[in-house]
Each structure stands twice: as structure tokens, then as C-alpha cells.
Amino acid sequence: MTADSTSDPSAARRRTGALHLGLAYHGDPFDPASWSGTPRGIGNALRAQGHDVVGLSARAGDAVDAGLQRALAVPRLIPRIPAIRRGQPLPEAVDHAKSAARIGAEYRALGSLRMRREIARAGSLDAVLRLGTSFEVHHPRVITFEDLTVVQAVAAGELEWARVGRGTRRMRVRAQARAFRDATACCTATPWTAGSVVEDYGVDPAKVFPVGLGANHLPGTAAGGAGGPGGAKDWSTPRFLFVGKAWEDKNGPVLLEAFSRVHARHPAARLDLVGNHPAVDLPGVTGHGFLRTSEPGPREQLAALYARATCLVVPTTFEPAGIVHVEAAATGVPSIGSRRGGAGDMIGTAGLTVTPGDVPELVAAMERMADPATARRMGEAGRERARLFTWDLVAHRILQAAGLEPHDDAAWRGLFTT
């Protein structure tokens, strides 16, 4: 053994099997607020496995980025002047222009330049895990991870994509296709997204891997029907739980209409609301506001709500995946989620999906979950399924997909069934 080899970090990593990995994201990948905690969950899991993970951000600091967005929004604001004159609030028009700027070619080019510098500063990386394709990544071994493709976002009518022209959308689709083509492996959260990578982008199915998502926090448990801190769960009385920041996007008003019908037939039924919901004064409904899981008090309150809940209901207008369903399953609580998107892949046998906005269909699903035996059975299926949805296993699957770790059937068995 030479003196050079003992001082070479890459040689030491090779001996121990540890990898030097870049975790590339538009913002800070280790910020809990970034992409619902997905980059952080994967990065922390890789670190816990002994790998050296470097966060790579395509975005400058907050102040610089805010100034950049304002500058790029100015030319996009000019065509909106007629709408402003017709009464559109100026702050809203500015926000729309900024959102269009973030998708545009200039913003993407600047992010790509910064990412190139970040990778150069990181030194010799074994691979770069790229979360999102709003920037370019130049490295011999790149692994992509997506919960939604641009084609799917445009087809779903996601608002930010409706604010840019066809040329910009085509540019972003071509850029994403290039990322998938050049990647060593294309990982996705769900088979729904994997299908788009293959069918809409023409990627070889052999290098496309649905790897799932993990729970960011485990709000209590319900093992064997137990209600966590409160003891045994009472399945005899329907207790629905809604957890979501975006009240309108999560179809909160539709849920209230559906619950009012369910409550008329089941007067003892209850609905607890968590998130940015409005004040609600309806029989059986209790609002708890936004609960920050980073704070002990609100975290315990949310755990208690999951412990009492017999079903999570989040009938989102459009849901690419839905970590909230994984977190509910981990507590033994079944879910009702959206049929539009990939939530059904996450829920599996641990609940039901409904057409967004269809009140009678949502009522029917909630009526099914009002049956104690059905709710308990699906809750037990959820807990069993949740064992496959941890950030540790997601990280192992990503490494295995890229050939950076030996394939282990146990990490994949039963993850998604067709």
C-alpha cells in the first residue's frame, strides 16, 4: 500500500464499498421543503447506508434567485397588460409571469450553468442522481428520478405549463427526452410515471425502474388495530381524516359535500381537517389548521389524529404520487385517493381511488370505508405494504437500477403489482 493510496479518499471509498454521489436538484436537496422532502429522504438514506452524498443545487441563493425571476418575468408580463387592464390583479399577473419564467429556456440555461459548476466543485463523483430535468447534468453516470413527466404535466393541465407557449413546452419535452436517453437508469416514483417515460419518450423499458417513495414522518402506529398512544382503535365509528396544504387542489370543498351526505346516514361519523383549510362549521367536521411536523406539539397532535382515524381521504384533482398515502399506510390507516395520476399505485390494496370532483363516487367510497371490517382489512394491508415504502429501500433500488449495488429481489418483491 503506497502513501498516495492511503491519502486518496476515492481509494478509501472503493475499499469500503462507499460511493461518492451527487444529489442534483433545482434547489437545496436537503431542505425538507424541497419536493415534499423527496430529495432529502433519498439523500439521508444514502448517507445512512455509508455513502458520501454531496448536495448539488441549480439555484443561486434566495435573494439572487428572486431577482433573476423578476428580471426574466418582465418581458413575459408585457403580453399580460390587456388582462391587467381588464381587472387581473397585478400581483397575480406577476406571479404568473414568474412561473412562466421558471419554465423558460433562459432560467433553465442559467440553472444548467450553475449545476455544471457545482459538479466540478464536488470532485470525482461515482454518479449523479438527478431529481428533475429543469437543468442539464453533464456526467458519465446519471440516474434520473421523476414522479411526473413534462408530457403528463401538460396533459393534466397543470397551471404553470398552461402559462407558457407551445415552443417552450416542446423545448422542455425535448430536454427531458435527452435526459432520459443519456441516463444510466431512469427511476420513477410509480409505474404510472414509468409508463410515460417508456411510451411518451421512447425509452427502453429495460432501463426504467419504478422505485416508490418513502414516508417523511410516521405519525403514530396502529398495529393490530391499535390506535397508537390512545390504545386500541375504534373501527366501529367512521372517522375520516384529510391532510393537505392546498385545500382547493386537494378538492377539499368536494370532500365537505361528500361528507355531509355520509354524515346524514352515519350521524356518528367524524371528519378531521389538517392543512390550509378555511373555517368550517358543519356537523361532524373539526378543523385543526396547518400542523408543522417539525414542532413537537403539532406532531403529537397529528399522530393522535392518525391514531383515531379509520380512513384518510385526499381526493386531489391531480396527484402524481402522494407521500401522504404512504404515511397513512404506515400507521395502518387505509386511504381514498385520486384516480387521476399515480396515487393508485401508491395506495394499492390499502384503499380506493375515485374520479376527482365526482361527489357521488366519493360518497360511495366513503360509505365502503364506513364499514368497520373493510376499513380494518385495508388498513392492515396498508401496514404490510408500507414496509416496502421506506427511503432506505428506495435508495437501495436506485443504486441497484444503476448497477451500483448488486440486485436484491427482496428489495423489489411485491412493490407494485399489475
Secondary structure by P-SEA (a helix, b strand, c coil): ccccccccaaaaaaaaccccccccccccccccccccaaaaaaaaaaaaaccbbbbbbccccaaaaaaaaaaaaccccccaaaaaaacccaaaaaaaaaaaaaacaaaaaaaaaaaaaaaaaaccccccccccccccccccbbbbbbcccaaaaaaaccaaaaaccaaaaaaaaaaaaaaaaaccbbbbccaaaaaaacccccccccccccbbbbbcccccccccccccccccccccbbbbbbbcccccccaaaaaaaaaaaaaaacccbbbbbccccccccccccccccccccccaaaaaaaaaaaaaccbbbbbcccccccaaaaaaaaacccbbbbccccccccccccccccccccaaaaaaaaaaaccaaaaaaaaaaaaaaaccccaaaaaaaaaaaacccccccccccccccc
